[in-house]
C-alpha cells in the first residue's frame, strides 16, 4: 500500500547509485526473473536473520535506512529485496495481470526460490520475517505455509481481508497516479513505475478480489507473531490486527497512536524498540 510520505523523494538514493545492491536470478511465472537484493550486516554470520518484505508500492530503495536501523537495534543481520515487478527487479510482462492469489504466490514460490538462489537454508537458519502492508500479508502466508522455516514474524499494517477503507484509498491512489506527478516520484524507487503501480492497483480494485481473505490460512501459524498497526491507518481498520490476535495463538498486538499506515516512517523509534524487544524475548 502507498503511504503519506513514501512518494517524497528526499533522502532516497537514486537507483543507479546503489552500489551495494546485488541481483539474483530465479525461474518464476514461466520466465527467468532477476531480483535485486541487499544484505545488512552480513558479517554477523551467527546472528539471527531478519527478512524485510515491502508494501504494495514499495521496493528495496523505499525502505531507506530503516533496515539498517532495525538490524542495529536487534543485533541481527538483514535481507532486503524487491519483489518481481518492483524496484530494479524484473518488471511485469506487458500483458501480465495479477490474480487474487498474487500474495500467496509470493509466499509460496518467490521467497523460497530467492532463498535457495542465495544459498539460505530456512530450515537451518530459521529467519525472522518483517513485513509491511502487502508484505505483512505475505509474511503471514509464509509463516503458515512453512512453519518449521520461521523463527517469528513482525507484521506491520498487514491485510487479512479486504475492507472498504482499503478500496477507497486505493481508488484515490489511482486518481493521483493519473492526474499528478506521482509516476515521476515513484520513479525514484522503481525502474518501471507503471509495472509497480498497475500490478498492485488493478488487482486490489478488481471486483473478484473483494472476497479475498487469508484468515483460514493464518490460523495455522504457531510461531511468535507481533502484529502492529497505527490507530490512524488510512488503508485498514484495527480489525486487521485484532483478527490476527483472535486467530494466531502466539500473537501479540501493538496499536500505535498518532500513526498512519507506515509505522516505520511515522513512529519508527517506537516500532524499532518494540520489534527488538519482541525478538529478544523469543530468541532461540
N, C-alpha and C positions, 0 to 999 in steps of 0.2 A: 504494500500500500504506500502511496505517497504521503509525505509529512509536510508540515508547515514550512520547515526550514531545509528540506532536502534539496530543493532546487536552487538554493543560494550558492553561488559558486565560490564564495570567499573561503579560503583555507584549503581548497581542494587542489591537488596537484594535477595538471593536465595529464591525460592518459599516456601520452608519448614519453613523459619524463619519468615514469615509474620503473626505474631500472631494476628494482628488487622483485618485480613480478615475473613469474615464470609461466610456462604453458605445458599442459599435459594433454594427451590425445586419448579419447575413448571412442568406442563404437556405440552409437546410440541413435535410435529412431531411423535406422537404415542407412546411416552415413557416418563418416569419420568426423568427430566433433572435437574442437580444441577448447580447453578450459583454462582460463587464467587463474593463477593461484599465488598465494604469498604465505610464507612461513613467518611466524612471530616467535622470537626466542627459541629457535630450533635447536640451539646448542644445549638447551636444558633437556637432554635426551631422556632423563629418568623422571621428568616432571609430568604431571597429567597433561593430556592433550584436549584443548577446547576448540571445537569446530564451529565457525560462525556461518549462519545461514541467513542471507539477506532477505529483505522485503520484496514485495511485488514489483517495485520500480527501482530496486537497489542494485548494487554491484560491489565489487571489491573496493573500488575507489570511494564509493559513497559512505563507507564506514568511517572514513578519515582516520583519526588517530585512536578511535575507541578500542579496537582490538589490542593495540599496544598497551593502553592504559589498563584495560581489563586483565590482560595476562600478567602485567606487572603486579597488580594488586593481589591476584590469585596465585601468584608464583607458579604459573603454568606456561606451557607453550601453546601456540595457536595456529590454526589453519583457516585462512580466509580465501574464498573463491567466488567467482561469478558463474552463476548457472548458465546453461546454453540460452542464447538469446539476449544476454546482458553483458554490460561492460565491454571487455575485449575478447570475450569468448565468442564462439561461432554464432552468428545471428540466426534467427529463424529463417527457414526457407520462405520465399515469397508467398507460396501457397499453403504454408503451414498454419493451421488453426488449432489452437489448444482445445482440449476436450475437458469435461468435468473432472476427469481423473488426473489432471496435469500435476497436482501436488503429490499424489500417490506415486506417479512415475518418477518424480524427482527423488522421493524417499526410497523407492524400491529398486530403481535402476541407476540413476545418475550418480548419487552419492556413493553407493557401493562400488561402481565402476571407477570413480575417481580415486577412492581409497586404494583400490587394487593397483591402479596405474602409478600411484605414489608409494607403493610398497608399504602401506599402512595396514596392519592386521588388526581389525576392530576386536577380534576375539582375544588377542594378546594385549593390546593397549587399552581397550575399553574406553574410548574417548567420551568426553562430555560434549553436549550439544548446546549451542546458544543461538536461538532463532528468533527473528523479529517478524511479526505480521505473517505473511505467507510462509516465510522461513520458519516461524514458530510452529505453524501447522505441519510443515514438512518434518521438523524435528520430532513432533509428537508421533507422526506416522512411522518414522524410522524407529523410534523407541518401541512402538507397538509391534512392528514387523520383526525387529532384530533384538529381542530382549537381552540376549547374552552379549551384545556388542556395544552396550551403552552403560557408562557409569552413572549418568544422570542427565537431566535436561533442564535448561533455563529457557522458558518461552515467554517472549515479551510481546504483548498485544496480539496474541495468536487468534486464529479463527477456527472454531469447531463447527459452526453452521453459519448460514447466510442470514444477515439481518437487513432490514430496510435502511438503517442508517449507513450501512456499508454501501449499498447500491446507490443511494442518493449522493454520497460523497464521491463515488467513482464516476457517476454521471457528471458531476461538476468538474472532475478532473478531465474528462473528455472534452468538455466545452473549453476549458483552459488550454488544452493541447491544440485545439483547432483555432483558437482566437487570440492567443497570447504568444509570447516568445518562449514558452515552456519547452518546445523542441530544442531550441538553442541552448537553454540552460541544462537540459538533460544531456546534451552533447558533451558536457564536461565529464560525465561519468559513464557514457556509453558510446562506443564507436558507431552504433546504429540505433539512435533513439527510437525510430519507428518500430524496430524489432522489439525493443523492450516494452514500449508503451502499448502498442496494439495487441501484442500477445496477451498481456495481462488484462487490459481494459475490455477487450471483446469477450473473453470468456466470463469475466465477472458480471458483465451486463447481458450475457446470453440467458434467455428465459429458462433453458434447460439446466442452468447452474443454480437456480433458486432453491432447489431441494437438496443441494449438496450439504453433506454433514459427515463428520468423522467421529461422531460420538460413540458409535458402536466399536470402532477400531481402538480408540484411546482407552476404553475401559479395560483393555488388556495390559496397559502399562503398569509395571511394577517397580521401575527404577525411581530414585528420588527425583522429584519434579518441582521446580519453582515456577509458578505462573504469575506474571507481572502485568499490570495494566494501569494506565493513567486514568484518573477519575474524569478527565475531560477529553477522553479519546473520541475523536470525530469519525472514526471508522468502525466502532463497535461498542456495545454496552458492556458493563461489568459482568453480565451474564455469561460472557465468553469464558472468563477465568473461573467464575463461580461454578460453571458447568464442569470444568476440569476438576475443581475441588470435590464435586459430588461423584465423579466417575473414576478418578485416579486415586487409589488408596494412599499412595505415598506423596500426594501433592501438598505443597504449601502455597498460600496465596499472598501476594503483596499488591495492595492498591496504593498508588502514589498520587497524592494530592497535587493540584496545580500542574498537571501534566497531561499532555495530549497523547497522540498515537505513537510518539517517539520518545520513550523514557530515556534512551541512551543519548538523546540530544537535550531534552527538556530538563531532566533530573539525573544527569549522568553520574554524579558523585554518589547519590543515594543508591542508584542501580548497581554500580560497581561494588560498593560496600556490601550490599545485600547478597550479591552473587558470590563474592569472595567468601563471605561468612557461610553461605549455604554449601559451597563446595568443600570448605574446610570441615564443616560438620559431618559431611558424608564421605570424607576421604577414605579410600580403601574399601 
